[in-house]
Amino acid sequence: MSINASNIRLADIQKARERISQAVHRTPVAPSSALSKMAGTPIFLKLESQQLTGSFKVRGATNAVLNLNEAERARGVVGVSTGNHGRGLAYAASQAGIRCIICMSELVPQNKIDGIRAHGAQVRIVGNSQDDAQEEVDRLVNGDGMIMLPPFDHFDIITGQGTLGLELLEQMPELGTVMIPVSGGGLISGVAAALKARKPDIKVIGVSMERGAAMHKSLEAGKPVMVEEVATLADSLGGGIGLDNEFTFRMVRELVDEFVLVSEQEIAEAIRHAYWYERLILEGSGSVGIAALLAGKVANEAPLAIIASGGNIDMELHHRIICGENVDVTQR
Ligand SMILES: *Cc1c(COP(=O)(O)O)cnc(C)c1O
């Protein structure tokens, strides 16, 4: 297997690490006694839910923002995101003292808008679809000269997310297998590139939800394909990978050893497990690795680390799930 074929090298990820190390947290790796007991082998959780802004996305966003030159900084950055990329980018830009506009449609719930505003970005509400929001971004880029920073398919975003891999291996040199949530594949591409450059026999397992897993569908098709966007508890894993995908499709195809899909029920079970047994508040997307393990969908290859990628869940929804209510977001 060639780990250089996608033109992202270990040295690039190391450079990203130097760039962002003072700006983001080094998150803890916690042994899970409950999961270890159940699996019969040591299981560890990498707690990116405790990262600044509540997810790993701030790593890539910070790396991209800090890598802008003086002229680009003056122009400001723009993104389309209702979720964790929006938060991460808003935070990174405000820390760097540069202008940031996040565009979203009228359909986005107020709590998500507030979440992004709270990190210092200007939120621009346009039209009632993602396409309308994208049109506004194009206007800001082509008309006003702002810099668009996408959530996953971008060199600096991928190398920024990859810093998590370097950190994890330092904290856990014995690492054998890692389970990583996948949407557009920026996280798993960066982390797998870092890990495999350092320790080629590490097994990398991607995890997505059964409903609307664009990367998985694209791997099956042998090329990037569209999927219908449907409601899921793993809301940060929805959306496409881009038909003109430049980096992540190729990298996932080369670097990921196995792919697992989990059901809505299994995700809810994992959110419950995280709360009652690990004392962690995880969003659905951050708990798919635990879901796959609990469901017995991966072989117990120790020592295993699960990336708990984020914790930004609506607390009312979380409350209902941990109280055992059979929450079905797919009916909405
Ligand atoms: C964005 C996100 C992911 C998936 O990351 P990709 O780089 O798009 O694959 C996983 N978990 C959380 C919490 C996220 O916000």
The ligand as an ORCA input file, in Angstrom:
! r2SCAN-3c Opt
* xyz 0 1
  C     -17.566     16.097     10.738
  C     -17.694     15.056     11.797
  C     -17.358     13.715     11.535
  C     -16.909     13.213     10.173
  O     -15.778     13.862      9.700
  P     -15.388     13.804      8.148
  O     -14.061     14.423      8.069
  O     -16.433     14.593      7.399
  O     -15.414     12.373      7.745
  C     -17.439     12.811     12.580
  N     -17.876     13.180     13.794
  C     -18.206     14.455     14.081
  C     -18.684     14.779     15.449
  C     -18.131     15.438     13.086
  O     -18.484     16.700     13.365
*
